[in-house]
């Protein structure tokens, strides 16, 4: 099939990579000149394991091309994916301007009976507006569909190739047929639904996972107060197959480009329709409080005095295997410490370039050991694998005082205590 992908960010680029790898001819539209020139050289503008290999392979074989021209990109396409960003507006509503702009731009070049698939996360009802916008600019018959994306940064390719489910949101048989055929090599249960329900599935899924994390964080907080080990508690809870172990790991709070935005988006959508989604209000506020609690725990480990203290921070990205810093808990934690007069040294395997633009007064080290030199406290924020097996005896020798705040429960408390560290984890 000839496919067009509008927007070459995370979702768009992975979609383009996966479908071109299945042998389809994919044209991806990127209007940012800098990013376009990078992509044309086969360079991915962000860190995602394995993605650049798939992209360069398919570019070389001529199945994947990049353009900034809607005419060139959309002409002759049987399926057009809209994968542009849907950020939060200041009032918490979803900013759909990029989706509407893309709809307007693609419309004049749409071929006969093309299927326009909204992959961007949008509130139910958006498809109607998209259809109206396109309808004003074309006389061709077209179909609107929704296939929400569930990929996680850091494991985007495997999530796209083997998702738990493929949601096919369609309002007619023709679009259903085309999309089932297109996804035939993707492993995962197919769920065919109407367009608006498909969009609700995406919001409800992300909001539920965010809520599950806030729940785990709350159990960690109570466990902390009464001296229980939250890991044992949540293992016992998650083993119930109705609950599940995944997304039940407490930490310094969830971040990223989706959970915070989609929780807000669903809250706002619900209240606009007449339902106050109190559960999500609490999910969001617990998440903020989890980061604030982490800051209080660090302060308390330092005896209440932050000024002049040297803090070693391990991990900056909102999760491992990405260089994404959007809504990363590391940012408020570090900003607070800097504000209170701490000297902060950070290390992250891939996010330091981005962080350098946001954190001006921080020193970036060359590895975990480097930032621990003379540190008063080690703060682990992101659980990169390379932090899990550090030689802690060496770390202790390097540090001024052996204090650890383990924001992701990576380390063994008993082992570190035996080595002479004062250890604080999340609910341990
Ligand atoms: C999420 C959804 O998982 C994905 O389906 C959707 O398409 C996009 O949003 P992503 O934001 O890439 O993916 O990462 P994810 O692995 O979901 O983690 C989000 C945040 O939750 C991270 O900050 C992570 O550290 C945190 N998290 C995750 C926890 O604190 N505890 C957990 O148990 C799991």
Boltz pocket constraint, residues with backbone or C-beta under 6 A from the ligand:
constraints:
  - pocket:
      binder: B
      contacts: [[A, 149], [A, 150], [A, 151], [A, 152], [A, 153], [A, 154], [A, 206], [A, 209], [A, 213], [A, 245], [A, 246], [A, 247], [A, 248], [A, 249], [A, 250], [A, 251], [A, 252], [A, 253], [A, 254], [A, 255], [A, 256], [A, 257], [A, 258], [A, 259], [A, 318], [A, 319]]
      max_distance: 6.0
